Amino acid sequence: MSPASHGPSRRLLLAGALAAVSAAVTGCSSGSEASASGGSKRLRIGYFAFPSGDLLVKHRKLLEKALPEHEITWIKFDSGAGVNQAFLGKSLDIAALGSSPFARGVSGSSPIPYKVAWILDVAGENEALVARKATGITEVAGLKGKKIATPFASTSHYSLLAALETAGLEPSDVELIDLQPQPILAAWERGDIDAAYVWLPTLDELRGTGTQLTSSKRIGAAGKPTLDLAVVSDDLIARDPAAIDAWRKAEAEALRLIKSDLKGSVKAVAAELGIPEKDAEAQLSQGVFLTPEQVVSADWLGTDGSPGKLLTYVTDTGAFLADQKQIPAAPSEDVVRKAFYLKGLPDVLK
């Protein structure tokens, strides 16, 4: 896929989803059967192996405790592109999703049938651009003519494009390579790529033999923030809104635990990621986790009838992606607004 291409059509994405999602949801047949039979007591939740409140909700079984009558299945994804495909294939009810792939998902004539309902975290030092030390590159402008890997249609991809623009480079000035985190690490170790923009935990492994050139924290401070959002399917909104309320409460509890019980949060993240606790603590420290009150404030997600600044962030992201020819056209602010699910906020968190 060339940097200037508009990407695959929705029809191709949907066709690809049938294959991609079938592998991702192996072991979830009972949930699928419930859906087919009209049952509503199931939740299929997409998550990333990435430090966030999701891992605490999963590890502590907060949602299972809140919804004992529901069958809950957690499905791990590598990037937002896979999550978007899964929603197109109607294989998810709730999922983590970066703000950039969300902006892509709500663009075009056939937007993906989902809505943003929560904010998991704000990208900080947990996503960054790193060059191999062997290249001798110490600034973004030095990447001209070099091979850079990133998962396309991700927040890292968006931030990489923003970093190149700030450095006076066009996407055509470098060779962009679409790779998921683990293949990025393999390509890095082989010396097949010169740099990569990616997130934790792969990012930490690259830092060992790389030089960090910029981060999503710096890019966000300069006016192009990225966030890890959580989206819910239109189908779930229609058939089981109470489950969404329970899920929001569980996510809010997880955010409070990250602030009030760091040791316990570190243990949960370490167990979920299979890493030492010292590494889990270091990774958690690189993210920006809002309080539940901040999530529903005017500065971020907002409340029922009054969307916050996230509306502007997503709209601006869509405009930037269209300008970079990553999507055919930017979604309007009205279109983005319709892709917010704020019903019940903030009262539902009490």
C-alpha positions as CSV (number, residue, x, y, z in Angstrom):
1,M,0.0,0.0,0.0
2,S,1.6,3.3,-1.0
3,P,1.5,6.2,1.4
4,A,-0.7,8.1,-1.0
5,S,-3.3,5.5,-1.6
6,H,-6.8,5.8,-0.2
7,G,-6.6,2.2,1.2
8,P,-9.0,-0.6,0.5
9,S,-12.7,0.0,-0.1
10,R,-15.3,-0.9,2.5
11,R,-16.3,-3.9,0.3
12,L,-12.7,-5.2,0.4
13,L,-12.4,-4.5,4.1
14,L,-15.6,-6.5,4.7
15,A,-14.4,-9.4,2.6
16,G,-11.1,-9.4,4.3
17,A,-12.8,-9.3,7.7
18,L,-14.5,-12.6,7.0
19,A,-11.0,-14.3,7.0
20,A,-9.2,-12.1,9.5
21,V,-12.0,-12.1,12.1
22,S,-12.7,-15.8,11.9
23,A,-9.2,-16.4,13.3
24,A,-9.4,-13.6,15.9
25,V,-12.6,-14.9,17.4
26,T,-11.7,-18.6,17.5
27,G,-13.2,-19.9,20.7
28,C,-16.1,-17.5,20.7
29,S,-18.6,-19.7,18.9
30,S,-21.0,-19.7,21.8
31,G,-21.2,-15.9,21.7
32,S,-21.8,-16.0,18.0
33,E,-24.5,-18.5,18.5
34,A,-26.2,-16.3,21.0
35,S,-26.1,-13.5,18.5
36,A,-27.6,-15.7,15.8
37,S,-30.4,-16.9,18.0
38,G,-31.3,-13.4,19.0
39,G,-29.9,-13.7,22.6
40,S,-28.6,-10.5,24.1
41,K,-26.6,-11.8,27.1
42,R,-23.2,-11.9,25.5
43,L,-20.3,-9.4,25.1
44,R,-17.4,-9.8,22.8
45,I,-14.7,-7.3,23.8
46,G,-11.7,-6.4,21.8
47,Y,-8.5,-5.4,23.6
48,F,-4.8,-4.8,23.1
49,A,-1.9,-6.2,25.0
50,F,-1.1,-2.7,26.1
51,P,-1.1,-1.1,29.6
52,S,-4.6,0.4,30.1
53,G,-7.6,0.1,32.3
54,D,-8.9,-2.7,30.0
55,L,-6.2,-5.0,31.4
56,L,-7.4,-4.3,35.0
57,V,-11.0,-4.9,34.0
58,K,-10.1,-8.1,32.4
59,H,-7.7,-9.4,35.0
60,R,-9.9,-8.6,38.0
61,K,-13.0,-9.8,36.2
62,L,-14.8,-6.5,37.0
63,L,-17.3,-6.9,34.2
64,E,-18.0,-10.6,34.9
65,K,-18.8,-9.6,38.5
66,A,-21.1,-6.8,37.3
67,L,-22.8,-8.8,34.6
68,P,-22.9,-12.4,35.9
69,E,-25.7,-13.3,33.5
70,H,-23.6,-12.3,30.5
71,E,-21.1,-14.5,28.7
72,I,-18.1,-12.3,28.2
73,T,-15.3,-13.1,25.7
74,W,-12.1,-11.1,25.5
75,I,-10.4,-11.0,22.1
76,K,-6.9,-9.7,21.6
77,F,-6.0,-7.5,18.6
78,D,-2.7,-6.2,17.3
79,S,-4.0,-2.9,15.8
80,G,-7.0,-0.7,15.2
81,A,-7.2,-1.9,11.6
82,G,-8.1,-5.4,12.8
83,V,-10.7,-3.9,15.2
84,N,-12.3,-2.0,12.4
85,Q,-12.5,-5.1,10.2
86,A,-14.0,-7.0,13.1
87,F,-16.8,-4.5,13.6
88,L,-17.4,-4.6,9.9
89,G,-17.8,-8.3,10.2
90,K,-20.1,-7.9,13.2
91,S,-17.8,-9.9,15.4
92,L,-17.4,-7.3,18.3
93,D,-19.6,-5.5,20.7
94,I,-17.0,-3.3,22.5
95,A,-13.4,-2.7,21.7
96,A,-10.4,-0.5,22.3
97,L,-9.6,1.6,19.3
98,G,-7.1,4.5,18.6
99,S,-8.5,7.9,17.7
100,S,-6.9,7.7,14.2
101,P,-8.5,4.4,13.1
102,F,-11.8,5.6,14.7
103,A,-11.6,8.8,12.5
104,R,-11.1,6.5,9.5
105,G,-14.0,4.3,10.5
106,V,-16.5,7.1,10.6
107,S,-15.4,8.6,7.3
108,G,-16.9,7.8,3.9
109,S,-20.4,7.0,2.7
110,S,-20.7,3.8,4.8
111,P,-19.3,4.5,8.2
112,I,-18.6,1.5,10.5
113,P,-21.7,1.0,12.8
114,Y,-20.1,1.9,16.1
115,K,-19.8,4.9,18.5
116,V,-17.1,6.1,20.9
117,A,-18.3,5.7,24.4
118,W,-15.2,6.0,26.6
119,I,-11.5,7.1,26.7
120,L,-9.0,4.6,27.9
121,D,-5.9,6.8,27.9
122,V,-4.1,9.6,26.1
123,A,-1.0,8.6,24.1
124,G,2.2,9.8,25.9
125,E,5.7,8.3,25.9
126,N,4.1,4.9,25.3
127,E,4.1,5.5,21.5
128,A,7.2,6.8,19.9
129,L,9.4,7.0,16.8
130,V,12.7,5.3,17.2
131,A,15.6,5.0,14.7
132,R,18.2,2.2,14.9
133,K,21.4,3.5,16.5
134,A,23.4,2.0,13.6
135,T,21.9,4.6,11.2
136,G,23.3,7.5,13.2
137,I,20.0,9.3,12.8
138,T,19.2,11.7,15.7
139,E,16.3,13.8,14.3
140,V,13.2,13.2,12.2
141,A,14.5,15.1,9.3
142,G,17.4,12.6,9.0
143,L,14.9,9.9,8.0
144,K,14.7,11.1,4.4
145,G,15.1,8.2,2.1
146,K,14.9,5.7,4.9
147,K,12.6,2.7,5.6
148,I,10.1,3.3,8.4
149,A,7.7,0.7,9.7
150,T,4.4,1.3,11.5
151,P,1.1,-0.4,11.6
152,F,-1.0,1.4,8.9
153,A,-4.3,2.9,10.0
154,S,-3.1,3.2,13.6
155,T,-2.5,6.1,16.0
156,S,1.2,5.5,15.4
157,H,0.8,5.9,11.7
158,Y,-1.1,9.1,12.2
159,S,1.6,10.4,14.6
160,L,4.3,9.4,12.2
161,L,2.7,11.4,9.4
162,A,2.4,14.4,11.7
163,A,6.1,14.0,12.7
164,L,7.2,13.9,9.1
165,E,5.1,17.0,8.2
166,T,6.6,18.9,11.1
167,A,10.1,18.0,10.0
168,G,9.4,19.2,6.4
169,L,9.1,15.7,4.9
170,E,6.4,14.3,2.7
171,P,5.4,10.6,3.1
172,S,6.9,10.1,-0.4
173,D,10.3,11.2,1.0
174,V,10.6,8.0,3.0
175,E,9.6,4.4,2.4
176,L,6.7,3.6,4.7
177,I,6.2,-0.1,5.5
178,D,3.0,-1.5,7.0
179,L,3.9,-3.9,9.8
180,Q,2.3,-5.0,13.0
181,P,4.3,-4.7,16.3
182,Q,5.9,-8.2,16.4
183,P,6.9,-8.2,12.7
184,I,8.4,-4.7,13.3
185,L,10.6,-6.2,16.0
186,A,11.7,-9.0,13.7
187,A,12.5,-6.6,10.9
188,W,14.3,-4.3,13.3
189,E,16.5,-7.2,14.5
190,R,17.3,-8.2,10.9
191,G,18.2,-4.7,10.0
192,D,15.5,-4.5,7.3
193,I,14.2,-1.2,8.5
194,D,15.8,2.0,9.7
195,A,13.1,3.3,12.0
196,A,9.7,2.5,13.4
197,Y,6.8,4.2,15.1
198,V,5.1,1.8,17.4
199,W,3.7,1.4,20.9
200,L,4.5,-0.6,24.1
201,P,5.7,-3.2,24.7
202,T,7.4,-3.5,21.3
203,L,8.6,0.1,21.7
204,D,10.7,-0.7,24.8
205,E,12.5,-3.5,23.0
206,L,13.4,-1.1,20.1
207,R,14.7,1.5,22.5
208,G,17.4,-0.8,23.7
209,T,19.2,-0.5,20.3
210,G,17.6,2.7,19.1
211,T,17.4,6.4,19.4
212,Q,14.0,8.0,20.2
213,L,13.3,10.9,17.8
214,T,9.9,12.0,19.0
215,S,6.9,10.7,20.9
216,S,3.1,10.9,20.8
217,K,3.3,13.1,23.9
218,R,5.4,15.7,22.1
219,I,3.3,15.5,18.9
220,G,0.1,15.8,21.0
221,A,1.5,18.9,22.8
222,A,2.1,20.4,19.4
223,G,-1.6,20.1,18.5
224,K,-2.1,16.6,17.2
225,P,-3.0,14.4,20.2
226,T,-3.9,10.8,19.9
227,L,-6.0,8.7,22.3
228,D,-7.0,5.1,22.9
229,L,-10.7,5.2,22.8
230,A,-13.3,2.5,23.5
231,V,-16.2,2.0,21.0
232,V,-19.5,0.1,21.2
233,S,-21.4,-1.3,18.3
234,D,-24.7,0.2,17.2
235,D,-26.3,-3.2,17.7
236,L,-25.2,-3.3,21.4
237,I,-26.6,0.2,22.0
238,A,-29.9,-0.9,20.6
239,R,-30.2,-4.3,22.4
240,D,-28.3,-3.9,25.7
241,P,-27.6,-0.4,26.8
242,A,-27.5,-1.5,30.5
243,A,-24.4,-3.6,29.7
244,I,-22.7,-0.5,28.3
245,D,-23.5,1.3,31.6
246,A,-22.0,-1.6,33.6
247,W,-18.9,-1.7,31.4
248,R,-18.3,2.1,31.8
249,K,-18.5,1.7,35.5
250,A,-15.9,-1.1,35.4
251,E,-13.6,1.0,33.2
252,A,-14.1,4.0,35.6
253,E,-13.1,1.7,38.5
254,A,-10.0,0.6,36.7
255,L,-8.9,4.2,36.1
256,R,-9.4,4.9,39.8
257,L,-7.3,1.9,40.7
258,I,-4.4,3.0,38.5
259,K,-4.4,6.2,40.6
260,S,-5.1,4.7,44.0
261,D,-3.6,1.3,43.9
262,L,-0.5,1.4,41.6
263,K,1.0,-1.7,43.1
264,G,-2.1,-3.8,42.5
265,S,-2.4,-2.3,39.0
266,V,1.2,-3.2,38.2
267,K,0.6,-6.7,39.3
268,A,-2.5,-7.0,37.1
269,V,-0.7,-5.6,34.0
270,A,2.3,-7.8,34.6
271,A,0.1,-10.9,34.8
272,E,-1.8,-10.0,31.7
273,L,1.2,-9.2,29.6
274,G,3.5,-11.9,31.1
275,I,6.2,-9.5,32.0
276,P,8.1,-8.6,35.2
277,E,6.4,-6.2,37.5
278,K,9.2,-3.6,37.1
279,D,8.6,-3.6,33.4
280,A,4.8,-3.3,33.9
281,E,5.4,-0.3,36.2
282,A,7.7,1.4,33.7
283,Q,5.1,0.9,30.9
284,L,2.2,2.2,33.0
285,S,4.2,5.3,33.9
286,Q,4.5,6.2,30.2
287,G,0.8,6.5,29.6
288,V,-1.5,9.4,30.4
289,F,-4.5,8.1,32.4
290,L,-7.4,10.4,33.1
291,T,-9.7,10.2,36.1
292,P,-13.3,9.2,35.3
293,E,-14.3,12.8,36.0
294,Q,-11.8,14.1,33.5
295,V,-13.0,11.6,30.9
296,V,-16.5,13.0,31.0
297,S,-15.3,16.7,31.3
298,A,-15.6,19.3,28.5
299,D,-11.9,18.9,27.9
300,W,-12.3,15.3,26.8
301,L,-15.3,13.0,26.0
302,G,-18.0,15.2,27.4
303,T,-21.5,14.4,28.6
304,D,-24.9,13.5,27.2
305,G,-25.9,16.4,24.9
306,S,-22.6,18.2,25.3
307,P,-19.6,16.5,23.6
308,G,-16.2,17.6,24.7
309,K,-13.0,18.5,22.9
310,L,-12.6,14.9,21.7
311,L,-15.1,15.9,19.0
312,T,-12.6,18.5,17.7
313,Y,-9.6,16.1,18.0
314,V,-11.3,13.4,16.0
315,T,-12.6,15.9,13.4
316,D,-9.1,17.4,13.0
317,T,-7.6,13.9,12.8
318,G,-10.0,13.1,9.9
319,A,-9.1,16.3,8.1
320,F,-5.4,15.6,8.5
321,L,-5.7,12.1,7.2
322,A,-7.7,13.4,4.2
323,D,-5.0,16.0,3.5
324,Q,-2.4,13.2,3.7
325,K,-4.5,11.2,1.2
326,Q,-4.9,8.4,3.8
327,I,-8.7,8.6,3.4
328,P,-10.8,9.9,0.4
329,A,-12.5,12.7,2.4
330,A,-12.6,14.0,5.9
331,P,-15.7,13.3,8.0
332,S,-17.6,16.5,9.0
333,E,-17.9,17.5,12.6
334,D,-21.6,16.6,12.4
335,V,-20.8,13.1,11.2
336,V,-18.2,12.7,14.0
337,R,-20.7,14.0,16.6
338,K,-23.2,11.3,15.5
339,A,-20.5,8.7,16.2
340,F,-20.5,9.7,20.0
341,Y,-22.5,7.7,22.5
342,L,-22.8,9.8,25.6
343,K,-26.2,8.7,26.9
344,G,-26.2,8.5,30.7
345,L,-23.0,10.4,31.2
346,P,-21.9,11.4,33.8
347,D,-24.7,10.1,36.0
348,V,-24.1,6.5,35.1
349,L,-20.7,6.6,36.7
350,K,-22.1,7.3,40.2
